[in-house]
């Protein structure tokens, strides 16, 4: 049986040079599987557009557990364009976004890969998440830099 496994790494680099690292598995949501199947098998029409590409990572301050039926972050804080990395012939990819100094300030406790439902990027109301991870608060200050990396591996599930 083929499956998808996701993992998350968040690295907070403080202005003083110290780092705080969080690594956790994330939950691919029902909306994420729907998007995968639609991208793989749906004929190209208005529902199959580049606007639904998973090109952002969003972070928030929500702390409730990840649930398969979620479509948005619990408490959206910010989103950034993500870089996509994949080596042809492999079964994994990474999606990485960096939240630089002067923005995304607060106690970050959730993150997700998402797409925007508008043309100007994800907002609190205009985003749909593919997956979600919740973790202990990462307190990002104005001078800190926070890098989020999501890794997805396609492979056989062991039963």
C-alpha positions as a printed Julia matrix, in Angstrom:
159×3 Matrix{Float64}:
   0.0    0.0     0.0
   1.36   3.42   -0.97
   1.15   6.28    1.52
   2.33   9.79    2.29
   4.35  10.63    5.39
   5.06  14.2     6.39
   7.53  15.62    8.86
   8.24  19.15   10.04
  11.37  20.93   11.23
  11.23  24.47   12.61
  14.42  26.37   13.39
  14.29  29.66   15.28
  17.55  31.61   14.97
  17.72  34.27   17.63
  19.55  37.55   17.16
  22.2   36.37   19.65
  23.04  33.36   17.41
  21.36  30.66   19.49
  18.89  28.25   17.87
  15.73  26.48   18.97
  14.76  23.41   16.88
  11.44  21.51   16.81
  10.98  18.3    14.81
   7.61  16.54   14.56
   5.58  14.41   12.19
   2.61  16.23   10.69
  -0.85  15.08    9.69
  -1.82  15.12    6.01
  -5.44  16.28    6.17
  -8.48  15.11    4.19
  -8.27  18.32    2.12
  -4.64  17.43    1.4
  -5.52  13.99    0.06
  -8.34  15.54   -1.99
  -5.85  17.97   -3.5
  -3.37  15.17   -4.29
  -6.0   13.07   -6.04
  -7.42  16.05   -7.94
  -3.94  17.11   -9.1
  -3.1   13.58  -10.21
  -6.35  12.56  -11.86
  -8.6   15.55  -12.57
  -8.7   16.9   -16.09
  -7.38  20.43  -16.44
 -10.15  22.95  -15.93
 -10.71  25.98  -13.74
 -10.49  23.81  -10.59
  -7.04  22.62  -11.63
  -5.1   25.84  -11.74
  -1.7   27.0   -10.53
  -3.46  29.05   -7.87
  -3.94  25.79   -6.0
  -0.25  24.96   -5.98
   1.07  24.33   -2.49
   3.44  27.28   -2.64
   3.14  28.72    0.87
   3.9   27.81    4.45
   1.58  29.35    7.02
   2.13  29.6    10.76
  -0.23  30.39   13.58
  -0.84  30.5    17.29
  -3.52  27.78   17.6
  -2.87  24.9    19.97
  -5.7   22.42   19.38
  -4.67  18.99   18.05
  -4.46  18.46   14.29
  -7.62  16.83   12.88
  -8.23  15.34    9.42
 -11.25  17.58    8.7
  -9.4   20.89    9.17
  -9.03  23.25    6.19
  -7.42  26.29    7.86
  -4.98  27.0    10.64
  -6.72  27.52   13.97
  -5.19  30.98   14.55
  -3.46  32.19   11.36
  -0.51  34.53   12.01
   1.4   34.8     8.71
   2.36  32.96    5.51
   5.37  33.09    3.23
   6.18  31.83   -0.26
   7.91  28.5     0.02
  10.73  27.0    -1.99
  10.13  23.52   -3.42
  12.97  20.98   -3.59
  12.76  17.59   -5.3
  15.38  15.4    -6.94
  14.02  13.56   -9.97
  13.71   9.84   -9.39
  13.32  10.11   -5.62
  10.15   9.64   -3.55
  10.5   12.72   -1.37
  10.37  16.48   -1.52
  10.89  19.42    0.83
   9.03  22.7     1.07
  10.89  25.49    2.94
   9.92  29.02    4.0
  11.82  31.56    6.08
  10.03  34.15    8.22
  12.6   36.94    8.52
  13.21  39.7    10.99
  10.53  42.29   11.63
   7.52  40.06   10.86
   5.63  37.02   12.14
   6.19  38.05   15.75
   4.54  35.95   18.44
   4.2   32.52   20.05
   4.09  30.21   17.01
   2.48  26.86   17.81
   1.16  25.55   14.47
   2.33  25.35   10.87
   1.03  24.05    7.55
   1.74  23.89    3.84
  -1.08  25.67    2.04
  -2.41  27.4    -1.04
  -4.18  30.72   -1.33
  -7.77  31.11   -2.48
  -7.07  34.63   -3.75
  -4.46  36.18   -6.02
  -2.56  38.08   -3.33
  -1.43  35.22   -1.09
  -2.82  33.47    1.99
  -4.68  35.43    4.65
  -6.62  34.37    7.73
  -9.69  33.68    5.58
  -8.11  32.91    2.2
  -6.01  29.8     2.69
  -6.52  26.02    2.54
  -4.03  23.82    4.34
  -2.66  20.53    3.04
  -1.33  19.32    6.37
  -0.91  20.62    9.92
   1.49  20.25   12.81
   1.17  21.58   16.38
   4.18  22.03   18.66
   5.26  23.81   21.87
   5.4   27.59   21.47
   8.3   29.08   19.56
   8.46  32.7    20.73
   9.66  34.64   17.7
  10.84  38.17   18.42
  11.3   41.0    15.92
  15.03  40.25   15.47
  14.61  36.47   15.12
  14.45  34.4    11.92
  12.21  31.31   11.75
  12.69  28.67    9.05
  10.07  25.97    8.51
  10.84  22.82    6.52
   8.2   20.26    5.58
   9.39  16.94    4.14
   7.02  14.6     2.34
   7.86  10.99    1.48
   5.79   8.78   -0.79
   6.3    5.09   -0.15
   4.91   1.8     1.01
   2.98   1.77    4.26
   3.6   -1.17    6.58
   0.44  -2.78    7.85
